[in-house]
Amino acid sequence: MKLLRYRPGPGMMVSAAFIGPGTVTACTLAGANFGFALLWALVFATITTIILQSFAIRIALATQLGLAEAMMKTIKSPIVRVLAALLLISALVIGNAAYEAGNMAGAALGLEAVNGGPLAFGIAPVIIATALFASTMLVFSKPKWIEKILIALVMLMSAAFILTFLLIRPDLGALLKGFVPAIPEGGLMTAIALIGTTIVPYNLFLHAASVRDRWTAEQLPEAQLDNTISIGIGGLVSMTILATAAASLFGSGKTIENAVDMAQQLTPLFGSLATVTLGVGLFAAGLTSAITAPLATGYIVQEIFKSSHSRRPFQVGALIVIATGTLASLLGYRPVELIFVAQIANGLLLPIVAIFLIRLANNKELLGAHANGLMANILGAAILLVTSALGFRLIARALGFWP
């Protein structure tokens, strides 16, 4: 009966936020390069996102505080509080700047697809225009309408991939093998990118702020239902993008260098309009998502400094992310590469944020009866172990300590 009464809430905004240019790019590269072999990474990432977001929801509704504010409240020592604030802000600014660079590159990638190839004037003007647009919206307005636009765009793109997947009819046996955990040769960074594009750390802070404005602690079951359904739908869409790319592009020998190459997977449904369709979707998602990462950072900085009378901390935090992301995206890397690296950065950032979140979810003094139980802690520990192991292995291989 609860399912029949379900209405999309903040959880759908979280799904819309992680199904952007990064997800389309990472899932397409995973399917094109490794077939169905990394589907398990998306299953793990989706379940992990549901669990971690449920912690954030519970904390927000039980305390009626923002996540960053709640974290600071539990630290008694002023010195430790300052160090924790610096670590949290640094980690999230770096991660969000990488994500912001990927969003800006995604907008440029979309215009390249609509153009049918590289832009005559290059991608720099697109990136700068996107940065100015995001800065203007964040400084002079409160763009809550971005949530609705982002959700609508994601729903349209999701429908396109799901319909294409049904038309292609991929090999069911090969698809099912992809749910068995295994990392193919050269697939470690891609696996981490798939996790990083789904479990977006800043979404924890956005989700907490959103549910606090909509529900009370007594409505926690409703908020958790919204979280499970919405994130589950988002994860299913990501798996569909990977599977569509695997069925259309894997084994073709084609290198994915731009959106024109990525759009080949939509050809069965859209034909000659596939490239334009994907291009418009990527541009719109990149443009709107370019607001989300700095928006979250602004809220985090505002909460940490407890400034309810001035928007200056919010604006400074948001603009730093935009500026850093803009510089990173102007370094000359191909957009596909930049977006992919941003997802890896998010994957490496995850264990740091997870430690803060799990510690907070166990604070009985703050949460009372809503604090983590045994099962929640087992799940949290398992998530932390797996994500830390993947990150450690990637770093060890980069340093030459792992074959």
Helices and strands as residue ranges (DSSP letters): H 10-18, H 21-34, H 39-63, H 67-73, H 78-115, H 124-140, H 145-168, H 172-177, H 188-198, H 201-214, G 217-219, H 220-249, H 259-262, G 263-266, H 267-270, G 271-273, H 274-304, H 312-329, H 335-361, H 364-367, G 368-370, H 374-398
